[in-house]
Amino acid sequence: MGKIVSMFVGLFANLLGLRSRVITMTPVKAADILQNWVYDRQRQTRNSLIASFMQALDEGVFRPGSQVCVALFKGRYILLDGWHRLMAIMETGVTIPVTLTVFRCDTIDQVHRLYITFDNTTSGIRNKADLFVALYGHKVVGNMPRKTVGKLISAATVISNFFSQHIVRVTTHNIALVLGCAKKFLKSMQQFILVLKNQTGALRRETLLSAPVLAVALATMEWASTMAKKYWKGVAHNGICDAGDPRTAFREFLIELQSVRRNAFNQRKGTTSYTPREISHIAAWCWNAFYNGERIYKIDVSAAATKTPIHIAGTPFQYSRDSKWFSKAMSKYGLGEERLQRVKKYADRGATSHGKQKSSSKAEARVKVDASIKMS
């Protein structure tokens, strides 16, 4: 007789067992579970995560059979994983099959230890480049390194969210749409990589490939290729001697930004750092000056966040997001009017202020980008 091995080892060696089955999760059933199967150590719910699941349900890209996990301890069911998804099902009114997995626990410590196995960052999650290759194949990527493909997808995510910090808070679950958008910009990405070839000097390649900068670069390469190649070559290689050239000003800004203590592109860490959206705003502003033949001698940004749309000359992003021109141009990329209205809706639901009483005194949001400029 061979050695009988327990189905559970290590921390869960004494777990009494588990069972899984597919059930039809209705909004009513979801509400009942949320009310009665409460785990008293559950993390605080996040509006952005609920909104992203709501968007996935409405767009029909929510994974059927998604696993909802509960513990059964002393005859009581405790919801361990699935809180945000069930709230999204309840709020959208969508009925969908889910896999309900029940762990029969002998002790409350087992319940707690089970909980920490969910939603951690050590579970080998597939990266974006792997998903891209799985969908489109190795041939499409060619010799482009996986890391660079990941940069392309990150920039495509910014573009697909229309450069909106408000919308970006809702991480879209429609990964096929983002990957499809990235594929549309693949040729522009390849051209941009050629522009950066043999780049040397203080400005790092990684800085130009960061999502907030790359998203603006791809938009310009896609719709204003000739001027864009000239512009980004000047930024990347410092081949411009004219102090009033916008390329020089933007290059110097990026060099200063990347030298800030800690990562300048990591939100507001450091003494002179900016949000990704602010960096995109400045990148677009310098490109617009170059496109329109304007002079910039120094960028002196003292701004906080801005909610105004980012306009990029020579691209559909020069138009209002509500215009028919913008909608028509972006529909080719799966980002037409219907998409815009949906993401706006779920961005509002995902706001941290959702469900909270608004203050009677409303502070007006202003854009404040100070610069010393002279027009030619």
C-alpha positions in Angstrom: 0.0 0.0 0.0 1.3 3.4 -0.9 1.4 6.3 1.5 -1.9 8.1 1.8 -1.3 11.8 1.3 -3.7 14.3 2.9 -5.5 16.6 0.5 -4.2 19.5 2.6 -0.7 20.1 3.8 1.1 22.8 5.8 -1.0 25.5 7.4 -4.2 23.8 6.2 -3.4 20.2 7.1 -6.4 20.0 9.4 -8.9 21.7 7.1 -12.0 19.6 7.1 -12.5 19.9 3.3 -14.0 21.9 0.5 -16.6 21.7 -2.2 -17.3 23.8 -5.3 -20.3 24.1 -7.5 -21.5 26.5 -10.2 -24.6 28.5 -9.1 -26.7 31.2 -10.6 -25.9 34.4 -8.7 -28.9 36.8 -8.8 -28.9 40.3 -7.4 -31.2 39.2 -4.7 -29.0 36.3 -3.7 -25.9 38.6 -3.8 -27.6 41.0 -1.4 -28.6 38.2 1.0 -25.0 36.9 1.1 -23.6 40.4 1.7 -26.0 40.9 4.5 -25.7 37.6 6.3 -22.3 36.1 5.5 -20.2 39.0 6.8 -16.5 38.5 7.7 -15.7 41.0 10.5 -12.1 41.4 9.3 -13.1 42.2 5.7 -11.1 44.9 4.1 -12.8 48.2 3.4 -14.7 48.2 0.2 -13.3 50.3 -2.7 -15.6 52.2 -4.9 -13.2 52.0 -7.9 -13.1 48.2 -7.7 -16.9 47.9 -7.5 -17.3 50.3 -10.4 -14.8 48.3 -12.5 -16.7 45.1 -11.9 -20.0 46.9 -12.7 -18.5 48.0 -16.0 -17.3 44.5 -16.8 -20.8 43.1 -16.1 -22.5 45.7 -18.3 -20.0 45.2 -21.1 -20.4 41.5 -21.0 -16.7 40.8 -20.2 -17.1 39.6 -16.6 -15.7 36.2 -16.4 -18.4 33.5 -16.2 -17.9 31.1 -13.3 -15.8 33.6 -11.3 -14.9 32.1 -8.0 -16.6 33.3 -4.8 -15.1 31.8 -1.7 -16.7 31.3 1.7 -15.7 29.6 4.9 -18.1 27.3 6.8 -17.3 27.5 10.5 -19.5 26.1 13.2 -22.5 26.1 10.9 -22.0 29.8 9.8 -21.0 30.9 6.3 -18.4 33.6 6.1 -17.6 35.4 2.8 -13.9 35.5 2.3 -13.5 36.5 -1.4 -16.1 38.1 -3.7 -17.4 41.0 -1.7 -16.8 43.6 -4.5 -18.1 41.3 -7.2 -21.3 40.6 -5.3 -21.9 44.3 -4.7 -21.5 44.9 -8.4 -24.0 42.2 -9.3 -26.4 43.6 -6.8 -26.1 47.2 -8.1 -26.2 46.4 -11.8 -29.0 43.8 -11.5 -27.1 41.4 -13.7 -27.5 37.7 -13.1 -24.4 35.6 -13.9 -23.1 32.1 -13.0 -20.3 32.0 -10.4 -18.4 29.2 -8.8 -19.2 29.0 -5.1 -16.3 27.3 -3.2 -17.0 26.5 0.4 -14.0 25.7 2.8 -15.1 23.8 5.9 -12.9 25.1 8.7 -12.3 23.6 12.1 -10.9 26.7 13.8 -11.3 30.5 13.4 -7.6 30.7 12.8 -8.0 28.7 9.6 -10.6 31.2 8.5 -8.2 34.1 9.0 -5.3 32.2 7.3 -7.5 31.4 4.3 -8.4 35.0 4.0 -4.9 36.2 3.6 -4.3 33.8 0.6 -6.7 35.9 -1.5 -5.7 39.1 -3.4 -2.1 39.1 -2.5 0.7 39.9 -5.0 2.6 36.7 -4.7 0.4 34.4 -6.8 2.2 34.7 -10.2 -0.3 36.9 -12.0 0.1 36.9 -15.8 1.5 40.2 -17.0 0.1 42.3 -19.7 2.6 41.3 -22.3 1.8 37.6 -21.8 -1.8 38.4 -22.4 -1.0 40.3 -25.6 1.0 37.5 -27.0 -1.6 35.0 -26.1 -4.2 37.0 -28.0 -2.2 38.0 -31.1 0.7 35.6 -31.2 4.5 35.9 -31.2 4.7 36.9 -34.8 2.8 40.2 -34.2 5.3 41.2 -31.5 8.4 40.2 -33.5 11.6 41.1 -31.8 10.1 43.6 -29.4 11.0 42.7 -25.8 8.1 41.7 -23.6 9.0 44.5 -21.2 8.6 47.0 -24.1 5.2 45.4 -25.1 4.1 46.0 -21.5 5.0 49.7 -21.8 2.9 49.8 -25.0 -0.1 48.3 -23.2 0.3 50.7 -20.2 0.3 53.7 -22.6 -2.7 52.2 -24.5 -4.5 52.0 -21.2 -4.0 55.7 -20.7 -5.2 56.5 -24.2 -8.3 54.2 -23.8 -9.2 56.1 -20.7 -8.9 59.4 -22.6 -6.1 60.7 -20.4 -8.5 61.1 -17.6 -7.2 60.7 -14.1 -10.8 60.4 -12.9 -11.5 57.5 -15.3 -8.1 55.8 -14.7 -9.1 55.1 -11.1 -11.5 52.5 -12.5 -9.2 49.8 -13.7 -11.0 48.3 -16.7 -11.7 44.6 -16.8 -12.2 44.8 -20.5 -8.6 43.7 -21.1 -9.4 42.6 -24.7 -10.4 46.2 -25.5 -7.1 47.6 -24.0 -5.0 45.0 -25.8 -6.9 45.7 -29.1 -6.2 49.4 -28.6 -2.5 48.6 -28.0 -2.4 46.5 -31.2 -3.7 49.5 -33.2 -0.8 51.6 -31.9 1.8 48.8 -32.4 3.2 50.4 -35.6 3.5 53.8 -34.0 5.3 52.1 -31.1 7.8 50.5 -33.4 8.4 53.9 -35.1 8.9 55.5 -31.7 11.4 52.8 -30.7 13.4 53.6 -33.9 13.4 57.3 -32.9 14.9 56.4 -29.6 17.6 54.1 -31.1 21.1 54.9 -29.9 19.8 57.4 -27.3 22.5 58.7 -24.9 22.8 61.4 -22.4 21.1 62.4 -19.1 17.5 61.7 -20.3 16.8 58.0 -19.7 15.0 55.8 -22.2 12.8 54.5 -19.4 11.5 58.0 -18.7 10.4 58.4 -22.3 8.7 55.0 -22.2 6.8 55.8 -19.0 3.1 55.6 -19.6 2.2 59.3 -19.2 4.9 60.4 -21.7 4.5 57.4 -24.1 0.8 57.8 -24.4 1.3 61.4 -25.7 4.1 60.2 -28.0 2.0 57.4 -29.5 -0.9 59.8 -30.2 1.4 62.1 -32.0 3.2 59.3 -33.9 -0.2 57.9 -34.9 -1.7 61.0 -36.3 1.1 63.4 -37.0 4.0 61.1 -37.8 6.3 63.3 -39.8 6.3 66.1 -37.2 6.3 63.7 -34.3 9.5 62.0 -35.5 11.2 65.3 -35.6 9.9 66.4 -32.3 10.7 63.2 -30.3 14.1 62.8 -31.9 15.0 66.3 -30.6 13.7 65.5 -27.1 15.4 62.1 -27.0 18.8 63.0 -28.5 19.2 66.6 -27.6 20.0 67.6 -31.1 18.5 71.0 -30.7 20.7 74.0 -29.7 18.0 76.6 -29.7 17.1 77.5 -26.1 13.6 78.6 -27.1 12.7 75.3 -28.7 9.9 73.4 -26.9 11.9 70.1 -27.3 14.7 71.5 -25.2 12.3 72.8 -22.6 10.6 69.4 -22.3 13.8 67.5 -22.3 15.2 69.6 -19.4 11.9 69.2 -17.5 12.1 65.4 -17.8 15.7 65.2 -16.8 14.9 67.3 -13.7 11.9 65.3 -12.9 13.7 61.9 -13.1 16.4 63.1 -10.8 14.0 63.9 -7.9 14.5 61.8 -4.8 12.6 58.6 -5.2 10.6 57.8 -8.4 9.2 61.0 -9.9 6.6 59.0 -11.7 5.2 57.4 -8.6 2.4 59.8 -7.8 3.6 62.5 -5.3 6.6 61.0 -3.6 9.5 63.3 -3.5 9.7 67.1 -3.3 8.9 68.0 -7.0 6.9 65.2 -8.4 3.7 65.0 -10.3 0.8 62.7 -11.0 0.9 60.7 -14.3 -1.9 62.9 -15.6 0.0 66.1 -14.9 3.0 64.7 -16.7 0.8 63.9 -19.8 -0.6 67.4 -19.5 2.9 68.9 -19.7 4.0 66.6 -22.5 1.0 67.6 -24.5 1.5 71.2 -23.8 5.1 71.2 -25.0 4.1 69.2 -28.2 1.4 71.7 -28.9 3.9 74.6 -28.7 6.2 72.8 -31.2 3.2 71.9 -33.5 2.0 75.5 -33.5 5.5 77.1 -33.9 5.5 78.7 -30.4 8.6 79.3 -28.3 9.1 78.0 -24.7 12.1 79.1 -22.7 11.3 77.4 -19.4 8.6 75.3 -17.9 8.0 76.4 -14.4 5.1 74.2 -13.3 3.7 75.0 -9.9 0.4 73.3 -10.6 -1.7 70.9 -8.6 -4.0 68.4 -10.4 -6.2 69.5 -13.3 -9.4 68.0 -14.4 -9.5 69.7 -17.8 -9.2 67.4 -20.8 -5.7 67.0 -22.3 -5.6 68.4 -25.8 -3.0 67.1 -28.3 -2.6 69.1 -31.5 -2.8 67.3 -34.8 -4.6 64.3 -33.2 -8.3 63.6 -32.4 -7.4 64.7 -28.8 -7.4 68.3 -30.1 -11.2 68.1 -30.2 -13.7 68.1 -27.4 -14.4 64.5 -26.2 -18.1 65.1 -26.8 -17.6 66.1 -30.5 -18.5 64.0 -33.4 -15.0 64.4 -34.9 -13.4 62.8 -31.8 -16.0 60.0 -31.6 -15.6 59.2 -35.3 -11.8 59.1 -35.2 -11.6 57.0 -32.0 -14.2 54.5 -33.0 -11.6 52.8 -35.1 -9.8 52.0 -31.9 -12.9 50.7 -30.1 -13.0 54.0 -28.2 -16.1 55.8 -29.7 -18.9 57.7 -28.0 -20.5 54.6 -26.4 -17.2 53.7 -24.7 -16.7 57.3 -23.5 -20.1 57.5 -21.9 -19.7 54.1 -20.2 -16.3 54.9 -18.6 -17.6 58.3 -17.5 -20.5 56.6 -15.8 -18.3 54.1 -13.9 -15.7 56.7 -13.1 -18.4 58.6 -11.2 -19.4 55.4 -9.4 -15.8 54.7 -8.6 -15.0 58.1 -7.0 -14.0 58.0 -3.4 -16.7 60.5 -2.7 -19.5 58.3 -4.0 -22.3 57.8 -1.5 -21.0 60.6 0.7 -22.8 63.8 1.4 -21.4 66.6 -0.6 -20.1 69.7 1.1 -22.3 72.8 0.7 -19.2 74.9 -0.2 -17.8 73.8 -3.5 -14.2 74.8 -4.3 -13.7 75.6 -8.0 -11.0 73.4 -9.6 -8.5 75.5 -11.5 -5.7 74.7 -13.9 -2.5 76.5 -12.9 0.4 75.9 -15.2 2.8 78.8 -14.9 5.4 79.2 -17.6 7.8 81.7 -19.0 7.1 81.7 -22.6 7.4 84.0 -25.6 5.6 83.6 -28.8 7.5 83.8 -32.1 
